[in-house]
């Protein structure tokens, strides 16, 4: 029998946030096994993630724009989420230009590969240009 983190039968764990996410198409099926194995923890995690929508601190359009950035980032690349959040942002009045700017900013995450790789490449190329003292 599957149990939650506290040992209660998984079938008895109430998961209203997860249920809402599934109903509105915001659930990633890759989370199914996690939810099956530990529904209480998954519910708490998802509830935490839903705070930006529920708190009202940020405008809903801004929350959707941030979600586009997160789902489109090279470290995540979750196209169903990008599509869902673009649609939601457009529904909330976001312009093509706003969404495009978010996507442009998101590409900057990849610059870290250059921040690390280019100096190393420069060092290695410089080392090859140095006269080798071990050649006799």
ROGU-925100 format. One record per residue: x, y, z of N, C-alpha, C in turn; chain. Coordinates in nm, 4 decimals, padded with zeros to 6 digits, always signed. Last residue first. Example, Ala and Ser with C-alpha at 12.3 -4.5 7.8 and 13.67 -1.06 7.14 Angstrom:
BEGIN
       n_u       n_v       n_w      ca_u      ca_v      ca_w       c_u       c_v       c_w  c
  +01.2850  -00.2250  +00.7080  +01.3670  -00.1060  +00.7140  +01.2900  +00.0030  +00.7870  A
  +01.3190  -00.5690  +00.7800  +01.2300  -00.4500  +00.7800  +01.3200  -00.3300  +00.7800  A
END
This chain:
BEGIN
       n_u       n_v       n_w      ca_u      ca_v      ca_w       c_u       c_v       c_w  c
  +06.3218  +01.9465  -02.7011  +06.4662  +01.9581  -02.7020  +06.5219  +01.9570  -02.8322  A
  +06.0635  +02.0821  -02.5282  +06.1018  +02.0292  -02.6590  +06.2532  +02.0512  -02.6728  A
  +05.9942  +02.2046  -02.3001  +06.0263  +02.0627  -02.2890  +06.0643  +02.0008  -02.4232  A
  +05.9164  +02.4592  -02.3401  +06.0552  +02.4409  -02.2953  +06.0945  +02.2934  -02.2899  A
  +05.7290  +02.5905  -02.5946  +05.7405  +02.4779  -02.5016  +05.8869  +02.4549  -02.4681  A
  +05.6012  +02.9134  -02.6156  +05.7057  +02.8193  -02.6564  +05.7210  +02.7103  -02.5507  A
  +05.2485  +02.9472  -02.6260  +05.3716  +02.9636  -02.5492  +05.4767  +02.8667  -02.6039  A
  +05.0212  +02.8667  -02.7535  +05.1052  +02.9636  -02.8238  +05.2377  +02.9857  -02.7527  A
  +04.8949  +02.7070  -02.5728  +04.9467  +02.6431  -02.6939  +05.0398  +02.7354  -02.7713  A
  +04.8116  +02.8960  -02.3890  +04.9097  +02.7956  -02.3479  +04.9714  +02.7262  -02.4688  A
  +04.6165  +03.0286  -02.5358  +04.7387  +03.1001  -02.4976  +04.8478  +03.0016  -02.4584  A
  +04.4247  +02.8260  -02.5464  +04.4856  +02.8740  -02.6710  +04.6162  +02.9472  -02.6416  A
  +04.3641  +02.8080  -02.2732  +04.4188  +02.6921  -02.3434  +04.4853  +02.7326  -02.4743  A
  +04.2607  +03.0647  -02.2223  +04.3784  +03.0143  -02.1497  +04.4446  +02.8995  -02.2243  A
  +04.0388  +03.0665  -02.3952  +04.1459  +03.1656  -02.4119  +04.2736  +03.1197  -02.3432  A
  +03.8882  +02.8570  -02.2801  +03.9361  +02.8457  -02.4176  +04.0521  +02.9416  -02.4418  A
  +03.8351  +02.9775  -02.0346  +03.9130  +02.8534  -02.0388  +03.9705  +02.8331  -02.1783  A
  +03.6763  +03.1977  -02.1156  +03.8061  +03.2184  -02.0494  +03.8946  +03.0937  -02.0504  A
  +03.4580  +03.0460  -02.2395  +03.5437  +03.1358  -02.3173  +03.6758  +03.1649  -02.2463  A
  +03.3250  +02.8907  -02.0320  +03.3999  +02.8297  -02.1416  +03.4960  +02.9208  -02.2147  A
  +03.1996  +03.0659  -01.8502  +03.2925  +02.9632  -01.8049  +03.3843  +02.9192  -01.9176  A
  +03.0511  +03.2340  -02.0099  +03.1265  +03.2906  -01.8970  +03.2310  +03.1928  -01.8455  A
  +02.9224  +03.0514  -02.1775  +03.0299  +03.1357  -02.2321  +03.1142  +03.1959  -02.1200  A
  +02.7434  +02.9467  -01.9972  +02.8337  +02.8556  -02.0670  +02.9502  +02.9336  -02.1262  A
  +02.5998  +03.1719  -01.9293  +02.6916  +03.1165  -01.8304  +02.7881  +03.0163  -01.8936  A
  +02.4175  +03.2247  -02.1231  +02.5442  +03.2971  -02.1305  +02.6458  +03.2424  -02.0317  A
  +02.1740  +03.1061  -02.0758  +02.2752  +03.0295  -02.1469  +02.4108  +03.0977  -02.1538  A
  +02.0259  +03.3094  -01.9691  +02.0670  +03.2014  -01.8795  +02.1800  +03.1217  -01.9438  A
  +01.9455  +03.4662  -02.1791  +02.0673  +03.5058  -02.1078  +02.1148  +03.4001  -02.0087  A
  +01.7010  +03.3852  -02.2642  +01.8173  +03.3289  -02.3334  +01.9469  +03.3632  -02.2618  A
  +01.5299  +03.5417  -02.1164  +01.5489  +03.4031  -02.0747  +01.6709  +03.3419  -02.1424  A
  +01.5165  +03.7744  -02.2628  +01.5864  +03.7755  -02.1337  +01.6192  +03.6339  -02.0876  A
  +01.3607  +03.6761  -02.4767  +01.4964  +03.7268  -02.5005  +01.5776  +03.7271  -02.3712  A
  +01.1231  +03.6185  -02.3420  +01.1987  +03.5100  -02.4056  +01.3423  +03.5528  -02.4350  A
  +01.0532  +03.8778  -02.2641  +01.0749  +03.7746  -02.1624  +01.1578  +03.6611  -02.2214  A
  +01.0181  +03.9919  -02.5183  +01.1243  +04.0407  -02.4296  +01.1551  +03.9410  -02.3190  A
  +00.7929  +03.8468  -02.6034  +00.9197  +03.8319  -02.6744  +01.0364  +03.8815  -02.5897  A
  +00.6047  +03.9455  -02.4242  +00.6390  +03.8032  -02.4202  +00.7721  +03.7802  -02.4910  A
  +00.5983  +04.2151  -02.5043  +00.6309  +04.1783  -02.3657  +00.6771  +04.0331  -02.3575  A
  +00.5222  +04.1912  -02.7750  +00.6518  +04.2487  -02.7404  +00.6941  +04.2125  -02.5977  A
  +00.2637  +04.0933  -02.7576  +00.3656  +04.0106  -02.8221  +00.5042  +04.0595  -02.7802  A
  +00.1325  +04.1797  -02.4319  +00.1555  +04.2030  -02.5743  +00.2597  +04.1047  -02.6274  A
  -00.1149  +04.0616  -02.2066  +00.0259  +04.0772  -02.2423  +00.0386  +04.0964  -02.3929  A
  -00.3777  +04.0134  -02.1257  -00.3436  +04.1401  -02.1895  -00.1979  +04.1616  -02.2233  A
  -00.4474  +03.7689  -02.0387  -00.4425  +03.8737  -01.9368  -00.3945  +04.0078  -01.9927  A
  -00.4162  +03.6148  -02.2639  -00.5525  +03.6331  -02.2118  -00.5584  +03.7467  -02.1099  A
  -00.1356  +03.6168  -02.2695  -00.2114  +03.6857  -02.3745  -00.3544  +03.7133  -02.3287  A
  -00.0903  +03.4566  -02.0443  -00.0409  +03.5949  -02.0477  -00.1154  +03.6757  -02.1537  A
  -00.2063  +03.2146  -02.1279  -00.2613  +03.2844  -02.0118  -00.2174  +03.4306  -02.0106  A
  -00.0376  +03.1528  -02.3453  -00.1828  +03.1706  -02.3657  -00.2436  +03.2500  -02.2510  A
  +00.2032  +03.1316  -02.2055  +00.1882  +03.2326  -02.3111  +00.0399  +03.2581  -02.3358  A
  +00.1441  +02.9142  -02.0378  +00.1653  +03.0462  -01.9779  +00.1615  +03.1580  -02.0822  A
  +00.1162  +02.7043  -02.2259  +00.0066  +02.7362  -02.1337  +00.0217  +02.8773  -02.0770  A
  +00.3720  +02.7089  -02.3502  +00.2492  +02.7312  -02.4280  +00.1336  +02.7745  -02.3375  A
  +00.5356  +02.6481  -02.1305  +00.5556  +02.7726  -02.2055  +00.4285  +02.8071  -02.2815  A
  +00.4352  +02.3937  -02.0640  +00.4196  +02.5055  -01.9709  +00.4374  +02.6391  -02.0402  A
  +00.5124  +02.2449  -02.2885  +00.3699  +02.2572  -02.2554  +00.3436  +02.3725  -02.1583  A
  +00.8029  +02.2812  -02.2784  +00.7210  +02.3494  -02.3786  +00.5714  +02.3501  -02.3483  A
  +01.0342  +02.3332  -02.0694  +00.9084  +02.2586  -02.0612  +00.8077  +02.3266  -02.1531  A
  +01.3165  +02.4013  -01.9985  +01.2648  +02.3732  -02.1326  +01.1405  +02.2837  -02.1315  A
  +01.5243  +02.4234  -01.7914  +01.3930  +02.3606  -01.7713  +01.3322  +02.3133  -01.9029  A
  +01.7530  +02.5531  -01.8531  +01.7616  +02.4544  -01.7457  +01.6306  +02.3809  -01.7234  A
  +01.6783  +02.7394  -02.0398  +01.7572  +02.6243  -02.0855  +01.7677  +02.5162  -01.9789  A
  +01.3393  +02.8501  -01.9912  +01.4826  +02.8547  -01.9594  +01.5529  +02.7255  -02.0003  A
  +01.0692  +02.8303  -02.0167  +01.1474  +02.8394  -02.1403  +01.2976  +02.8349  -02.1149  A
  +00.9732  +02.8309  -01.7551  +00.9514  +02.7117  -01.8370  +01.0340  +02.7127  -01.9652  A
  +01.0573  +03.0886  -01.6684  +01.1010  +02.9671  -01.5994  +01.0868  +02.8440  -01.6875  A
  +00.9257  +03.2607  -01.8510  +01.0718  +03.2608  -01.8387  +01.1219  +03.1319  -01.7743  A
  +00.6602  +03.1990  -01.7951  +00.7135  +03.1764  -01.9295  +00.8654  +03.1666  -01.9217  A
  +00.6481  +03.2894  -01.5324  +00.6368  +03.1457  -01.5584  +00.6843  +03.1102  -01.6987  A
  +00.6618  +03.5635  -01.5729  +00.7692  +03.4963  -01.5001  +00.7670  +03.3452  -01.5257  A
  +00.4161  +03.5958  -01.7031  +00.5402  +03.6280  -01.7744  +00.6604  +03.5617  -01.7058  A
  +00.2424  +03.5257  -01.4927  +00.2459  +03.4442  -01.6149  +00.3734  +03.4704  -01.6948  A
  +00.2957  +03.7360  -01.3176  +00.3211  +03.5980  -01.2748  +00.3316  +03.5075  -01.3976  A
  +00.2041  +03.9489  -01.4726  +00.3460  +03.9396  -01.4390  +00.3817  +03.7984  -01.3948  A
  -00.0715  +03.8936  -01.4750  +00.0033  +03.8954  -01.6012  +00.1530  +03.8818  -01.5745  A
  -00.1400  +03.9204  -01.1988  -00.1441  +03.7892  -01.2658  -00.0661  +03.7856  -01.3977  A
  +00.0849  +04.1187  -01.0056  -00.0269  +04.1122  -01.0989  -00.0236  +03.9783  -01.1718  A
  +00.1813  +04.0138  -00.6803  +00.2164  +04.0431  -00.8190  +00.0917  +04.0343  -00.9055  A
  +00.0160  +03.9682  -00.4583  +00.1252  +04.0658  -00.4497  +00.1675  +04.1094  -00.5892  A
  -00.1705  +03.7676  -00.4569  -00.2116  +03.8969  -00.5100  -00.1032  +04.0027  -00.5049  A
  -00.1475  +03.5037  -00.3720  -00.1182  +03.6126  -00.2784  -00.1675  +03.7474  -00.3261  A
  -00.1968  +03.3204  -00.5766  -00.2955  +03.3373  -00.4717  -00.2722  +03.4588  -00.3832  A
  +00.0208  +03.3202  -00.7466  -00.1129  +03.3439  -00.8025  -00.2124  +03.3805  -00.6928  A
  +00.2342  +03.2670  -00.5681  +00.2329  +03.3906  -00.6472  +00.0968  +03.4221  -00.7095  A
  +00.1560  +03.0079  -00.4554  +00.1458  +03.1321  -00.3796  +00.1494  +03.2584  -00.4651  A
  +00.2058  +02.7706  -00.5805  +00.0867  +02.8448  -00.6242  +00.0732  +02.9803  -00.5551  A
  +00.4191  +02.6536  -00.4518  +00.4391  +02.7070  -00.5851  +00.3231  +02.7910  -00.6358  A
  +00.2901  +02.5616  -00.2216  +00.3914  +02.6662  -00.2108  +00.4122  +02.7335  -00.3469  A
  +00.1344  +02.3629  -00.3376  +00.0680  +02.4758  -00.2709  +00.1648  +02.5924  -00.2554  A
  +00.3340  +02.1867  -00.4184  +00.2541  +02.2553  -00.5200  +00.1804  +02.3762  -00.4605  A
  +00.4254  +02.1043  -00.1654  +00.5161  +02.1671  -00.2611  +00.4383  +02.2471  -00.3648  A
  +00.1945  +01.9854  -00.0572  +00.2581  +02.1005  +00.0091  +00.3491  +02.1761  -00.0866  A
  +00.1535  +01.7773  -00.2441  +00.0503  +01.8793  -00.2219  +00.1113  +02.0038  -00.1583  A
  +00.3859  +01.6309  -00.2030  +00.3593  +01.6900  -00.3344  +00.2557  +01.8005  -00.3224  A
  +00.3444  +01.5442  +00.0605  +00.4564  +01.6335  +00.0293  +00.4333  +01.7042  -00.1030  A
  +00.1154  +01.3843  +00.0184  +00.1125  +01.4949  +00.1146  +00.2243  +01.5944  +00.0842  A
  +00.1891  +01.1857  -00.1706  +00.0899  +01.2881  -00.2048  +00.0880  +01.4063  -00.1086  A
  +00.4209  +01.0106  -00.2612  +00.4138  +01.1002  -00.1455  +00.3175  +01.2149  -00.1733  A
  +00.3681  +00.8376  -00.4770  +00.4529  +00.7925  -00.3668  +00.4414  +00.8799  -00.2432  A
  +00.2025  +00.9898  -00.6456  +00.1599  +00.8566  -00.6005  +00.2380  +00.8137  -00.4763  A
  +00.3612  +01.2129  -00.6905  +00.2326  +01.2286  -00.6214  +00.1825  +01.0949  -00.5678  A
  +00.5686  +01.0887  -00.8305  +00.5969  +01.1597  -00.7060  +00.4690  +01.1745  -00.6239  A
  +00.4211  +01.0010  -01.0523  +00.4824  +00.9024  -00.9625  +00.5161  +00.9657  -00.8284  A
  +00.3394  +01.2499  -01.1719  +00.2429  +01.1483  -01.1261  +00.3038  +01.0513  -01.0243  A
  +00.5022  +01.4333  -01.2873  +00.4899  +01.4406  -01.1418  +00.4001  +01.3297  -01.0856  A
  +00.4741  +01.4096  -01.5528  +00.5980  +01.3553  -01.4973  +00.5960  +01.3577  -01.3450  A
  +00.2464  +01.5521  -01.6177  +00.2326  +01.4081  -01.5921  +00.3595  +01.3432  -01.5372  A
  +00.1927  +01.8523  -01.4626  +00.2889  +01.7836  -01.5480  +00.2784  +01.6344  -01.5180  A
  -00.0955  +02.0526  -01.4594  -00.0240  +01.9404  -01.3986  +00.0681  +01.8771  -01.5015  A
  -00.2641  +02.2357  -01.5605  -00.1348  +02.2851  -01.5146  -00.0490  +02.1741  -01.4538  A
  -00.5275  +02.1897  -01.6293  -00.4235  +02.1554  -01.7249  -00.2855  +02.2038  -01.6869  A
  -00.7192  +02.2254  -01.4386  -00.6963  +02.3363  -01.5313  -00.5804  +02.3129  -01.6271  A
  -00.7138  +01.9798  -01.3029  -00.8375  +02.0246  -01.3675  -00.8141  +02.1370  -01.4678  A
  -00.4550  +01.9725  -01.1917  -00.4953  +01.8736  -01.2932  -00.6159  +01.9238  -01.3724  A
  -00.4800  +02.1825  -01.0101  -00.3801  +02.1895  -01.1173  -00.4141  +02.0918  -01.2288  A
  -00.6772  +02.0804  -00.8406  -00.7035  +02.2017  -00.9193  -00.6063  +02.2132  -01.0359  A
  -00.5342  +01.8612  -00.7316  -00.6591  +01.8385  -00.8056  -00.6939  +01.9585  -00.8937  A
  -00.3293  +01.9970  -00.5994  -00.2964  +01.9067  -00.7096  -00.4201  +01.8831  -00.7955  A
  -00.4925  +02.1238  -00.4097  -00.4114  +02.2034  -00.5032  -00.3747  +02.1190  -00.6245  A
  -00.6167  +01.9111  -00.2653  -00.6966  +02.0049  -00.3453  -00.6149  +02.0875  -00.4444  A
  -00.5732  +01.6318  -00.1554  -00.4793  +01.7096  -00.2375  -00.5551  +01.8101  -00.3249  A
  -00.5807  +01.4302  +00.1273  -00.6543  +01.5301  +00.0506  -00.5536  +01.6166  -00.0244  A
  -00.5159  +01.0921  +00.1553  -00.4575  +01.2248  +00.1617  -00.5357  +01.3183  +00.0700  A
  -00.5985  +00.8349  +00.1239  -00.6722  +00.9156  +00.2204  -00.6211  +01.0588  +00.2295  A
  -00.4249  +00.7054  -00.0452  -00.5598  +00.7306  -00.0959  -00.6388  +00.8221  -00.0028  A
  -00.2015  +00.6602  +00.1143  -00.1989  +00.7677  +00.0151  -00.3391  +00.8031  -00.0345  A
  -00.2326  +00.6101  +00.4607  -00.2572  +00.5575  +00.3258  -00.2710  +00.6726  +00.2264  A
  +00.0307  +00.7669  +00.6469  -00.1121  +00.7474  +00.6214  -00.1298  +00.6891  +00.4814  A
  +00.2980  +00.8264  +00.6816  +00.2582  +00.6873  +00.6922  +00.1103  +00.6616  +00.6724  A
  +00.3813  +01.0772  +00.6298  +00.3510  +01.0479  +00.7699  +00.3043  +00.9046  +00.7894  A
  +00.4066  +01.0799  +00.3532  +00.5270  +01.0978  +00.4347  +00.5045  +01.0637  +00.5813  A
  +00.1707  +00.8189  +00.2569  +00.2294  +00.9526  +00.2486  +00.3491  +00.9603  +00.3425  A
  +00.1859  +00.4966  +00.0942  +00.1587  +00.5829  +00.2084  +00.2195  +00.7193  +00.1843  A
  +00.0540  +00.2221  -00.0837  +00.1269  +00.3486  -00.0852  +00.0864  +00.4317  +00.0347  A
  +00.0842  -00.1180  +00.0000  +00.0000  +00.0000  +00.0000  +00.0885  +00.1241  +00.0000  A
END
